[in-house]
């Protein structure tokens, strides 16, 4: 992973984590859950790229699938928040 990619991943994961913490403090659990699923999407996506670069193809595929699952869950949570 290149230096700027690492910085981007750090900013995205930290931003999602801080957003989740903010909404937990504000007691808005729906938004906190959305921020946490987005955070898990980012962490698994960047972890899959790191595994792939190291030659761990099986682990990279697993993390990529987990990233997709959390992305779908993020969309579902967003839909629930909007329609709820």
C-alpha positions in Angstrom: 0.0 0.0 0.0 1.4 3.4 -1.0 1.9 6.1 1.5 -1.0 8.2 0.3 -3.3 5.2 0.3 -2.4 4.4 3.8 -3.1 8.0 4.8 -6.5 7.9 3.0 -7.4 4.7 4.7 -6.4 6.1 8.1 -8.5 9.2 7.6 -11.6 7.3 6.4 -11.5 4.7 9.2 -10.8 7.4 11.9 -13.5 9.6 10.5 -16.1 6.8 10.6 -14.9 5.8 14.1 -15.2 9.4 15.4 -18.6 9.8 13.8 -19.8 6.6 15.5 -18.5 7.9 18.8 -20.2 11.2 18.3 -23.5 9.6 17.6 -23.2 7.3 20.6 -22.6 10.3 22.8 -25.6 12.0 21.2 -27.6 8.8 21.8 -28.5 8.4 18.2 -28.0 4.7 17.9 -29.3 4.4 14.3 -26.7 6.8 13.0 -24.0 5.3 15.2 -24.7 1.8 13.8 -24.5 3.3 10.3 -21.2 4.9 11.0 -19.9 1.6 12.5 -20.9 -0.5 9.5 -19.2 2.1 7.2 -16.1 1.8 9.4 -16.1 -2.0 9.1 -16.6 -1.7 5.3 -13.5 0.6 5.1 -11.3 -1.5 7.4 -12.1 -4.8 5.7 -11.6 -3.2 2.2 -8.2 -1.8 3.1 -7.2 -5.0 4.9 -8.1 -7.1 1.8 -5.8 -4.9 -0.2 -3.0 -5.3 2.3 -3.5 -9.1 2.3 -3.4 -9.2 -1.5 -0.2 -7.2 -1.7 1.4 -9.7 0.8 0.3 -12.6 -1.4 -2.4 -13.9 1.0 -5.0 -14.5 -1.7 -7.4 -16.6 0.4 -7.5 -14.1 3.2 -7.8 -11.2 0.7 -10.9 -12.8 -0.8 -12.4 -13.4 2.6 -11.8 -9.7 3.6 -13.2 -8.5 0.3 -16.4 -10.6 0.9 -16.7 -9.2 4.4 -16.3 -5.7 3.0 -19.1 -6.3 0.5 -21.3 -7.7 3.3 -20.8 -4.6 5.4 -21.4 -2.4 2.4 -24.7 -4.0 1.8 -25.5 -3.8 5.5 -24.7 -0.1 5.5 -27.1 0.4 2.6 -29.8 -1.5 4.5 -29.2 0.6 7.7 -29.4 3.8 5.7 -32.6 2.6 4.1 -34.1 1.9 7.5 -33.1 5.3 8.8 -34.5 7.1 5.8 -37.8 5.2 5.8 -38.1 4.8 9.5 
